[in-house]
Amino acid sequence: MKKIYELKFVEKLFDKMSSSYAKVNYITSFGFSERWRKQCVEAIEIEKGKVVVDLMCGMGECWKHILKKSDAHSTLIALDFSSEMLKRAEKKKAKYHNVNILKENVLNNSIEDHTADYIICGFGLKTFNHTQLKALANEIDRILKPNGKFSLIDVSVPENKLLRFFYMFYLKRIIPVLGWLFFGSPENYKMLGIYTQKFGNAKHIRLAFQRHNFEVEYVEYFYGCASGIKGQKLGT
Ligand SMILES: C[S@@+](CC[C@H](N)C(=O)[O-])C[C@H]1O[C@@H](n2cnc3c(N)ncnc32)[C@H](O)[C@@H]1O
C-alpha cells in the first residue's frame, strides 16, 4: 500500500482519470463538490488585484470561483503535475486573463518565496501521507506573503456513524461499480475510497500546519463529508 503515496503513482492515476474526473467528482460528492469549492474559496475573502495560487489545480475546477474575485490586475498561478489534467486546464485558461500554469510537483516547485496573497487547494490533500503534508505546509509557508491566507479542502470521512456508514459504502463499493459501468475502470475509482478512508478528515492536516507564524482553523463541509483548513500566515 506504500506506493499509493508515491508521486509517480498519483500522477499516473490522475492522467488516467482525467477524461472522466469531472463527472465522477460530481457524482461521488452527490453534486456537492462545486458547492464545496465555492465555499472553500469564499472562506478567505479574496481581494481584487492580488496573486492567487491554486495548488493541485487539476483542470482548473476552482478557477471560476477564484476569478469571480479577480480583476485585470489579479494573477492566478495554477500548479499540477498531471499532463492530462493540465491539457484540459490549458483549454479553460483561454477564457481568462493572467492565468499562468505550471506543470510541477507541488512539493518541489519553482514558485518564488512570498509570491502569493492567497493559496487555494481543492481536493489535493488526500493523496499525501503525513510527511508529505508537512512538506506541503512548508511550501505554503514559503510561497505565502506575510498576512497571506490559505484555504484547503478534501473529501472526508464523516464523524456521524450512520452518515459515515452510508457515505463510505458509497465511496468504496458503489463508485468503483459506477466507474466500471460508465468509465471501464473500477481500479482507479476504488482509489477514491481508499485515499479518503486513510485521510479521515482535515483535523490532522491542521496539526501538520500548526506553526508559530500560522493561524489555522479546521472547517467542516456538509456534516464532515468534506473538511479542510483555512488560515493566515501572520505578518513578520
Ligand atoms: C482530486 S484532483 C483535484 C483537482 C482540482 N483542484 C479540483 O478541485 O477538482 C487532485 C489533483 O492534484 C494533483 N496532484 C497530486 N499530487 C500532486 C503533486 N505532488 N504535485 C502536483 N500536483 C499534484 C493531481 O494531478 C490532480 O490533478
The ligand as an SDF file (V2000), in Angstrom:
LIG
                    3D

 27 29  0  0  0  0  0  0  0  0999 V2000
   -8.5120   15.3700   -6.9080 C   0  0  0  0  0  0  0  0  0  0  0  0
   -7.6460   16.3510   -8.0730 S   0  0  0  0  0  0  0  0  0  0  0  0
   -8.2060   17.9720   -7.6750 C   0  0  0  0  0  0  0  0  0  0  0  0
   -8.3090   18.8770   -8.8790 C   0  0  0  0  0  0  0  0  0  0  0  0
   -8.9580   20.2420   -8.6140 C   0  0  0  0  0  0  0  0  0  0  0  0
   -8.1760   21.0470   -7.7000 N   0  0  0  0  0  0  0  0  0  0  0  0
  -10.3910   20.1190   -8.1130 C   0  0  0  0  0  0  0  0  0  0  0  0
  -10.8180   20.9900   -7.3440 O   0  0  0  0  0  0  0  0  0  0  0  0
  -11.1030   19.2060   -8.5360 O   0  0  0  0  0  0  0  0  0  0  0  0
   -6.0400   16.3280   -7.3740 C   0  0  0  0  0  0  0  0  0  0  0  0
   -5.0020   16.9250   -8.3020 C   0  0  0  0  0  0  0  0  0  0  0  0
   -3.7840   17.0320   -7.5750 O   0  0  0  0  0  0  0  0  0  0  0  0
   -2.7210   16.7580   -8.4570 C   0  0  0  0  0  0  0  0  0  0  0  0
   -1.5570   16.3730   -7.6230 N   0  0  0  0  0  0  0  0  0  0  0  0
   -1.4880   15.3920   -6.7110 C   0  0  0  0  0  0  0  0  0  0  0  0
   -0.2640   15.3570   -6.1410 N   0  0  0  0  0  0  0  0  0  0  0  0
    0.4520   16.3590   -6.7300 C   0  0  0  0  0  0  0  0  0  0  0  0
    1.7940   16.8220   -6.5730 C   0  0  0  0  0  0  0  0  0  0  0  0
    2.6460   16.2480   -5.7240 N   0  0  0  0  0  0  0  0  0  0  0  0
    2.1790   17.8810   -7.3260 N   0  0  0  0  0  0  0  0  0  0  0  0
    1.3490   18.4620   -8.2140 C   0  0  0  0  0  0  0  0  0  0  0  0
    0.0680   18.0590   -8.4070 N   0  0  0  0  0  0  0  0  0  0  0  0
   -0.3680   17.0240   -7.6750 C   0  0  0  0  0  0  0  0  0  0  0  0
   -3.2440   15.6380   -9.3490 C   0  0  0  0  0  0  0  0  0  0  0  0
   -2.5410   15.5720  -10.5690 O   0  0  0  0  0  0  0  0  0  0  0  0
   -4.7040   16.0820   -9.5400 C   0  0  0  0  0  0  0  0  0  0  0  0
   -4.8720   16.8520  -10.6930 O   0  0  0  0  0  0  0  0  0  0  0  0
  1  2  1  0
  2  3  1  0
  2 10  1  0
  3  4  1  0
  4  5  1  0
  5  6  1  0
  5  7  1  0
  7  8  2  0
  7  9  1  0
 10 11  1  0
 11 12  1  0
 11 26  1  0
 12 13  1  0
 13 14  1  0
 13 24  1  0
 14 15  1  0
 14 23  1  0
 15 16  2  0
 16 17  1  0
 17 18  1  0
 17 23  2  0
 18 19  1  0
 18 20  2  0
 20 21  1  0
 21 22  2  0
 22 23  1  0
 24 25  1  0
 24 26  1  0
 26 27  1  0
M  CHG  2   2   1   9  -1
M  END
$$$$
